[in-house]
Amino acid sequence: MPEKITPEDLLNNIVGTFAESSSKQKSVPLFGEETSNSVTSKLNRLFGRQKPVHHLLGGGKSADVLLWRNKKISASVLTGATVTWVLFEWLNYHFLTLVGFALVLLMLAQFLWSNFSGIISRSPSEVPRLVVPDQLFVNIAISIGHEINRALEFIQDVALGGNLKQFLMVVASLWVAAVIGSWCNFLTVLYIGFVAAHTLPVLYERYEDQVDNFAYQVLGQLQHNYRKLDTGVLSRIPKGKVNWKKHD
C-alpha cells in the first residue's frame, strides 16, 4: 500500500520545488513582479476601464484629432477655434460682420479667378463652386435633437424617481453650471470645453498611470466624506415614492 501523504509533507514538497526552481532561474521573481505590477495597473484604471483611450473616444478620425495622431490637423483645428474665440471675445467682432467679410472675400476671389484666368493662361480654368450638402445639416439637427431629448429625459427621470440623493446631486451640478455661466458667456464655455477636449485626453493617455492613482486617492477621500454625510444627514431624510396611475 502506498504511504499516506500528510499535509506537512505536501507543503514541504511544494516549498522544496519552489526553492529549486528559484535557484535555477533567478530571473523568475523579477518577471513575476513585473507581471503583478502590470495586472495591478490594469485593475486600477480610472472608472474600471479596460479599453484604450483611443477606443473610448470612438476610434475614428475624431479620436485621432483629439489624441494628436496627426499633429498638423489637431493643431489646425485648435488654432482655428482659438482665432474664432479671439475675434469674438477680444476684438468684439459680431457674427454677421464676419460672415459678410467672408462672403465678400469669397466673391472677390471667384471674380478675379473667372476674369483673369483666361489672361494668364490660354485656356480659362473653371471656377470651383462651394456647395454644402443638405444631409450635413439634417445630421447635425438630428444629433442635437437626440442629445437634448436625452438630457430632458434624464432630468425628468431624476425629478420623478423619488431618489433624493440623486436629485440633490443633479441640482448641485446644475447650480455649479449656472454659477460658471454667470462668470463667462456661452462662447467662452464652449471654447474652454473645446480646448479641454483637445488637451486632457492626450495628457491622460501619456500619464495615465499617475492620473489613475491620483484619481483613486481623490475618489476614496470623496467617498469617505460622502459616507459621513450620508450617515449624519441624508440617511435620516425619509424617502418618498411616486405612485403612477394609468389613465385610459
N, C-alpha and C positions, 0 to 999 in steps of 0.2 A: 504494500500500500504506500502511496506517496505520502511524504511528510506534510503535516499541516503547516501552512504558512500563516504566521501570526501577523497582525498589523504592524508590530515593531519591525519584523524582518522586511516586510514590504516597503516601509518607509526608509529603512536603511539601504535597500537596493536602489530606490529612486534617487536618494541623495548621492549614493556612490556613482550612479550613472551620470548625473549632472556634473559631479566633480570631474569624472574622466573626460566628458565632452568639453568642459570649460578649460581643462588643461591642454587638450589637443587643439582647440580652436579658440584662441584668445580674442579674436575679433567678434565673436558672437555677442557678448554683452553690449558692446558699443552699438552694433546693428540693432539689437533688441531695444536699446534705449532710444535710438532714433525712431524706430517704428512706434514705440509707445508715445513719444512726443508728437509724431505726426498724427496718430489716432486721436490724441487728446486735442490737438489743434483743430482737427476736423469736427470733433464733437462740440467744441466751444465756439463755433461760428455764430455770428450775430443772428438772432431770431431762429436758430436751429437750421439755417440754410445749408444745403448740401450741393447746390449747383453754383457754377462760377458766376461772377458779376455780369459778364457779357451775356450769358443765357438769361439771367433775371431781367435784363433790360430789353429783352426781345430777340437778341441775337442777329438782328439785321443791320441795315445801314445806319439806322438811328443809334443803335448801340455802338457802332464803330465811331460815330461822330462824338458821342458822349464820352467814350473811353479813349479818344485821341488816337485811334488806329491809323487814321490819315491826318497828320498834323496840319496840312495845308487847309483841308476842308474845315476842320474843327476851329482853327484859328480864324478862318474867313467868316464863319458863322458867328463866332463870339465877337469879332471885330465889327461886323455889321450890326449886331444888337447893341453894342456899345455906342457906335456912331448914331444910331437911331435914338437911343436914350439921351445922348448929349445934345442932339438937335432939338429934342422936345423939352428937355428939362433945363439945360444950362443956357441954350441960345433962345429958348422960348419961341421956337417955330410952331406953327399950327399945322395940323394935318392937311387941311385944304391948301395951304400955301405950298407945302412940299409936293403934293400931288400935282398942283398947277405947274410948278417948276419942272418936275419930272416929265410931264406931258409936253411942255414946251421944248425941252431938250430932245425928247424922242422925235417930235415933229421936225425939228431943225436938222437932226441927223438924217432922217429919211429924205427930207427935201434936198439937202446937199448931195446925198448919195444918188438920188434919181436924176438930178440935173447936171452933175459934174462927172458922173461915172463914164458917160459917153465921150467927154472931152479928154479924160485921162487915158482911157483905153478905147480901142476901135469899136469893140462890141460892148454896149452898155450892159452891166450886170443887173440882175433882178433884185429889187429891194426886198429884204425879208420882212414878213409881216408877223407881228406878235399876236398870238391867239391863245387865250386861256381856256382850257377845256371846261365845259359846263359841268361835267361829272365831278370835277375837283370841288366846286362849291357845294354840290349835293353831298359829297362825302364829308366835307367839313361840317356842314349843318347837321347831318345825321350823327356824327361823333359828338358834337357839342350837346345836341339834344339828349343823346343817350346818357352822357355824364351828368347832365343837370337832373334828369329823371332819377338816376341812381342816388344822387345826393339828396333829393327831396324824399325819396322812398326811405332812405336810411334815417333821416331826421324825423319823419313821421313814425317810423317803427320805434325809435327811441322814445318819442313823446308818448306813444300809446302802449308801450310794452310793460310799463309798471316797474321797470328796473331803475330804482332811484340812483344807484351808484353810477350806472352808465349815463343816465340823464344828467347828473351833475358834472360828469367828465366832459360831455359834449357841450353843455352850457359854458363851462370854463374855457374850453377850446375856442368856441365862437367869441367869447368875451376877449380872449387874447388876440384873436384875429381882428376884432373891431378896434382894439387899442392900437395894434400895429398899423391898421388902416388910417387911424387918426394922425399918426406921425408922418406918413408919406402917402402920396396918391397911388392910384391903381397901377399906373405905368411903372412906377419905381418898384412896387411889389413884384410885378411881373419880371422886371429886369433882374431883381435880386434872385428870384427863383430860377431864371434862365441861367444866370452865372453860377448859381449853386449846382444846377443840373449838369453843367459842363466842367465843374471842378471837383465836387465832392466824390462822384463815382470813381474817377481816375485816381484820386488820392487814396480812397479806400482800397482800391484794387492793389495799389502799391504798398500800403502799410496796413493790410487787413488784419494781420495777427495782433499788432499793437492796438489797433482800434477795437477789435473784438474783446480783448482783455479789459481795456478801459471801460467799454460799454457794459460788460457784465458786472464790473465793480459798481458802476453808477446805477444799473438796474437793481442790483442787490440792495444798495442803500435805499433806493426809492421804494422797493417792496417792503423793506423793514419799516420805513416811515409810514407806508400805507397800512401795514398791519396794525401799527399803533393807532392810526386814525380810525381804522375800521373797528378795532376793539373798543375804543373810547367813545366814538361818536356815531358812526354810520350803522353799526350793528344794533344800536338802541332805537333807531328810527323804524317805525312799523312800515311794512311793505304793503302797497295796495295792489289789488288785482282788478283788471278790467274785464268785465263780462260782456261778450258780444252776443247780440241777439239778431237773428236772421229775420229780415222783413221781406214779405212776398211783394 
